[in-house]
Amino acid sequence: HLWDGPGEERLVPRMSGGGMAFMIPGTAVVGTKQVGAIAASNFTIHHVEVYSNTAPTGASLIVDVNLNLVTIYTTQANRPTITTGTKVGSRVVPDIVAVSAGDVLTVDVDAVGSTVAGGGPLLLTIVML
């Protein structure tokens, strides 16, 4: 399960099958550090996936992942994006992939749909090697 169900706090990631999954409940809104976790061990990020239960419309929904407050997408055009009218973003390999125990991972929502924001909930998975 990606989350335990209604009422679960948003800052509780779940580890499952080599990944770290985050849920941002409700309608997506632009903001920094919306969810986060401390890495329990060293790992390498293989890619990041994002899913919105409600498709954004009018504009794409864009998220960013930060490692110790610095984006892992130094090429900003490569951030995980859900294009308007769809629910699933493409699998995206970040520019920075090495994570050490004790590092802090946070997720920002950088853009939402202009007509329908998307979300409800928004799910993000960091897939590890």
Backbone bond lengths (Angstrom), bond angles and torsions (degrees), N, CA, C in turn:
res aa  C-N    CA-C-N  psi(-1)  N-CA   C-N-CA  omega(-1)  CA-C   N-CA-C  phi
1 H - - - 1.454 - - 1.520 110.28 -
2 L 1.325 116.75 141.36 1.453 119.98 177.11 1.515 111.33 -78.04
3 W 1.328 117.56 -29.87 1.457 121.26 175.19 1.513 108.25 -151.07
4 D 1.326 116.26 163.19 1.464 121.01 -173.82 1.515 114.02 -80.19
5 G 1.324 117.71 -16.70 1.455 119.39 177.43 1.506 111.79 131.58
6 P 1.334 116.65 -171.51 1.457 121.19 -177.15 1.526 112.08 -54.93
7 G 1.322 114.82 137.66 1.450 119.84 176.18 1.515 114.52 92.51
8 E 1.331 117.66 -9.31 1.461 118.88 179.75 1.521 109.38 -69.00
9 E 1.304 116.66 139.72 1.456 121.28 178.94 1.520 109.99 -65.67
10 R 1.326 116.91 145.58 1.454 121.73 -176.46 1.516 113.47 -73.45
11 L 1.304 120.72 -17.25 1.456 121.81 -176.12 1.525 112.98 -93.53
12 V 1.340 117.11 25.77 1.454 120.67 -178.74 1.528 108.86 -116.50
13 P 1.353 118.25 95.74 1.461 119.71 177.69 1.517 110.49 -74.07
14 R 1.286 116.33 157.15 1.458 122.42 176.98 1.513 108.62 -118.92
15 M 1.330 117.30 134.68 1.457 122.22 176.13 1.524 107.42 -94.82
16 S 1.327 116.28 132.58 1.449 119.49 -178.73 1.520 109.43 -155.98
17 G 1.332 116.81 119.46 1.455 121.42 172.92 1.517 114.54 54.31
18 G 1.326 118.68 44.31 1.445 120.60 177.59 1.508 114.43 80.80
19 G 1.325 117.10 25.76 1.458 119.95 179.40 1.503 111.98 -142.93
20 M 1.308 115.24 162.47 1.459 122.59 175.76 1.526 106.02 -119.04
21 A 1.322 117.09 116.40 1.460 121.47 -175.16 1.523 110.81 -107.50
22 F 1.326 115.11 138.53 1.456 122.21 178.46 1.520 109.51 -124.60
23 M 1.322 116.60 147.84 1.455 122.00 175.05 1.523 109.00 -126.33
24 I 1.338 115.63 130.69 1.458 121.89 171.09 1.524 105.30 -109.51
25 P 1.330 118.17 108.41 1.462 120.46 -174.70 1.533 112.08 -73.76
26 G 1.322 115.12 160.12 1.468 120.89 174.20 1.520 112.91 75.45
27 T 1.314 114.58 -171.93 1.454 121.75 179.43 1.528 109.65 -66.81
28 A 1.319 116.81 135.77 1.467 121.60 -179.47 1.523 110.09 -66.53
29 V 1.319 115.96 137.57 1.464 122.69 174.74 1.526 108.01 -132.64
30 V 1.322 115.92 148.57 1.454 120.69 178.41 1.526 109.03 -67.92
31 G 1.329 116.52 133.18 1.455 120.58 178.49 1.511 111.51 175.55
32 T 1.323 115.82 159.76 1.461 121.81 -179.81 1.519 110.68 -97.38
33 K 1.309 115.00 157.84 1.469 123.60 175.28 1.529 112.35 47.63
34 Q 1.326 116.90 49.70 1.466 120.75 -177.63 1.517 112.38 -75.67
35 V 1.309 117.63 -29.12 1.461 123.40 171.76 1.516 107.40 -144.61
36 G 1.320 116.26 159.17 1.452 118.53 179.81 1.508 112.14 -165.78
37 A 1.334 114.67 166.66 1.462 121.11 178.51 1.515 108.72 -159.06
38 I 1.321 114.96 159.76 1.458 122.40 174.71 1.520 107.44 -101.64
39 A 1.321 116.87 129.06 1.469 121.35 179.60 1.534 109.35 -65.64
40 A 1.317 116.01 127.78 1.466 121.53 -179.24 1.525 112.08 -83.25
41 S 1.339 116.53 -19.06 1.466 120.38 -178.68 1.521 108.77 -153.93
42 N 1.319 115.74 171.72 1.463 120.46 175.31 1.525 108.99 -73.20
43 F 1.326 117.03 143.24 1.463 121.03 173.51 1.521 109.72 -160.85
44 T 1.322 115.00 167.68 1.455 122.60 176.44 1.515 108.11 -114.85
45 I 1.328 116.36 133.27 1.462 121.12 177.83 1.528 108.28 -79.67
46 H 1.327 116.28 125.84 1.469 121.35 175.92 1.523 110.14 -84.73
47 H 1.341 116.37 -48.81 1.457 121.79 175.97 1.530 109.03 -166.90
48 V 1.320 115.85 172.96 1.462 122.39 178.57 1.520 107.86 -124.40
49 E 1.336 115.60 137.37 1.462 122.01 178.20 1.521 108.90 -120.53
50 V 1.331 116.74 148.66 1.455 120.77 178.20 1.526 109.01 -138.12
51 Y 1.347 115.36 142.98 1.467 122.63 -178.51 1.517 108.48 -139.92
52 S 1.324 116.02 138.55 1.461 122.01 176.24 1.522 108.69 -119.99
53 N 1.317 117.32 125.32 1.464 120.75 179.36 1.527 111.23 -61.88
54 T 1.327 116.65 -33.10 1.463 122.84 175.53 1.522 107.49 -113.41
55 A 1.319 116.99 125.04 1.462 120.74 -178.61 1.527 110.93 -67.40
56 P 1.337 118.07 136.10 1.458 119.86 173.37 1.529 109.45 -71.31
57 T 1.315 117.40 147.20 1.469 120.96 174.00 1.520 108.93 -132.46
58 G 1.320 115.16 154.07 1.458 121.35 -179.60 1.515 113.21 87.84
59 A 1.315 117.93 -27.14 1.464 124.09 177.27 1.524 107.78 -166.58
60 S 1.312 116.06 161.95 1.465 121.37 179.28 1.520 111.40 -77.32
61 L 1.337 115.64 153.79 1.456 123.00 173.49 1.524 106.92 -97.27
62 I 1.335 117.22 125.28 1.465 122.16 -175.60 1.520 109.45 -124.28
63 V 1.331 115.77 132.23 1.466 120.97 176.85 1.527 109.26 -118.82
64 D 1.318 115.79 163.14 1.456 122.12 176.96 1.520 107.48 -136.43
65 V 1.311 116.55 146.99 1.457 122.49 176.00 1.518 107.08 -114.71
66 N 1.328 115.76 132.69 1.459 121.27 -179.08 1.518 110.16 -115.69
67 L 1.315 115.37 142.70 1.460 123.39 175.27 1.524 106.18 -115.40
68 N 1.331 115.68 112.97 1.465 120.98 -176.75 1.532 110.87 53.21
69 L 1.343 115.33 44.78 1.469 125.56 175.20 1.530 114.75 72.53
70 V 1.349 117.77 11.53 1.460 121.91 177.05 1.528 107.99 -120.08
71 T 1.331 116.54 132.95 1.466 119.97 -178.74 1.522 111.96 -57.86
72 I 1.327 116.55 144.50 1.461 120.78 173.14 1.533 109.52 -89.23
73 Y 1.339 116.83 -3.23 1.465 123.19 178.08 1.516 109.33 -109.78
74 T 1.336 116.77 77.84 1.459 119.45 179.34 1.527 110.36 -64.24
75 T 1.329 117.29 -26.40 1.463 121.93 168.95 1.531 106.01 -91.35
76 Q 1.328 116.11 95.01 1.467 121.34 -172.27 1.530 113.67 -58.95
77 A 1.322 117.50 -27.15 1.469 120.74 178.40 1.524 111.94 -65.81
78 N 1.330 117.87 -14.24 1.464 121.94 -178.74 1.521 113.55 -94.43
79 R 1.329 118.37 3.26 1.467 119.58 179.45 1.528 110.68 -59.05
80 P 1.336 117.40 148.80 1.468 119.76 177.36 1.527 110.78 -57.42
81 T 1.341 115.29 127.53 1.460 121.79 -173.80 1.518 110.42 -133.83
82 I 1.322 115.73 134.19 1.465 121.90 170.98 1.522 105.53 -106.56
83 T 1.323 116.34 113.02 1.457 119.57 -177.00 1.526 110.68 -73.12
84 T 1.315 114.93 155.42 1.462 121.39 -176.69 1.529 111.10 -53.17
85 G 1.322 114.95 134.18 1.454 121.61 178.03 1.519 115.43 84.48
86 T 1.345 117.71 -1.26 1.470 120.43 178.86 1.519 109.83 -118.60
87 K 1.318 115.67 166.73 1.463 120.90 -178.73 1.518 113.74 -111.81
88 V 1.332 117.54 -19.02 1.455 121.40 -174.09 1.522 109.63 -117.82
89 G 1.334 115.92 129.36 1.463 120.61 174.53 1.515 110.00 -86.69
90 S 1.325 116.46 162.05 1.460 119.90 178.48 1.526 109.74 -74.02
91 R 1.327 116.03 156.45 1.462 121.22 175.86 1.523 107.66 -71.19
92 V 1.327 116.52 126.68 1.451 120.58 -173.63 1.528 110.41 -123.09
93 V 1.334 116.33 127.56 1.464 122.31 176.02 1.527 107.47 -89.33
94 P 1.339 117.58 124.65 1.463 119.73 -179.66 1.528 112.13 -77.74
95 D 1.325 115.56 166.88 1.470 121.22 177.00 1.523 110.78 -76.52
96 I 1.315 117.63 -34.17 1.469 123.14 177.83 1.519 107.35 -107.06
97 V 1.338 117.20 123.36 1.463 120.16 -173.29 1.527 114.33 -122.62
98 A 1.335 118.42 -14.90 1.465 121.31 -177.00 1.527 110.69 -86.66
99 V 1.341 115.60 125.42 1.465 122.35 178.36 1.521 107.86 -122.55
100 S 1.319 116.36 135.41 1.469 121.72 179.64 1.516 110.39 -110.55
101 A 1.314 116.28 152.86 1.469 120.92 176.29 1.526 108.57 -53.60
102 G 1.317 116.25 133.23 1.453 122.06 -179.90 1.515 113.94 93.80
103 D 1.339 118.24 -13.26 1.461 120.46 175.79 1.528 109.85 -65.68
104 V 1.321 115.78 150.68 1.463 121.51 179.53 1.525 108.78 -106.11
105 L 1.338 115.82 123.59 1.460 122.79 175.50 1.520 108.57 -104.96
106 T 1.326 117.09 129.96 1.461 121.15 176.57 1.522 109.08 -131.28
107 V 1.332 115.40 158.45 1.463 121.80 -179.06 1.523 108.72 -121.93
108 D 1.340 115.41 128.95 1.460 122.60 174.31 1.523 108.35 -107.42
109 V 1.320 116.80 149.88 1.456 121.66 166.04 1.522 105.14 -104.86
110 D 1.330 116.26 113.47 1.464 121.35 -174.53 1.523 113.56 -91.45
111 A 1.344 117.31 -26.79 1.465 120.85 178.93 1.517 108.79 -154.85
112 V 1.329 115.96 149.24 1.460 122.41 177.01 1.525 108.74 -129.97
113 G 1.320 115.96 167.25 1.454 119.95 176.85 1.520 111.30 -59.90
114 S 1.320 117.22 144.54 1.464 120.86 -177.51 1.528 113.01 -83.34
115 T 1.335 116.97 -24.90 1.468 120.72 177.42 1.520 109.94 -98.31
116 V 1.327 116.11 -54.61 1.467 123.23 171.50 1.522 105.94 -120.51
117 A 1.325 116.46 123.38 1.470 121.34 -173.39 1.522 113.35 -64.17
118 G 1.330 117.23 -39.52 1.457 122.15 -172.12 1.521 109.46 99.50
119 G 1.316 115.95 -179.49 1.462 120.69 -178.40 1.504 111.35 101.12
120 G 1.301 115.57 -144.33 1.460 124.01 175.38 1.516 117.30 67.82
121 P 1.316 122.65 45.40 1.458 131.07 -4.36 1.528 112.04 -93.13
122 L 1.328 114.49 174.31 1.458 123.43 172.64 1.526 106.66 -104.67
123 L 1.322 116.95 127.09 1.467 122.04 -178.34 1.527 109.55 -114.20
124 L 1.315 116.79 138.35 1.458 122.10 177.96 1.519 108.04 -135.13
125 T 1.328 116.23 132.30 1.461 121.44 178.11 1.513 110.28 -122.98
126 I 1.329 115.68 127.56 1.458 122.19 171.95 1.523 105.50 -95.39
127 V 1.323 117.52 111.50 1.458 122.51 -177.89 1.522 108.17 -91.38
128 M 1.350 115.55 128.87 1.462 121.96 -174.41 1.516 112.05 -105.04
129 L 1.327 115.44 153.29 1.466 121.07 172.36 1.506 109.26 -84.84
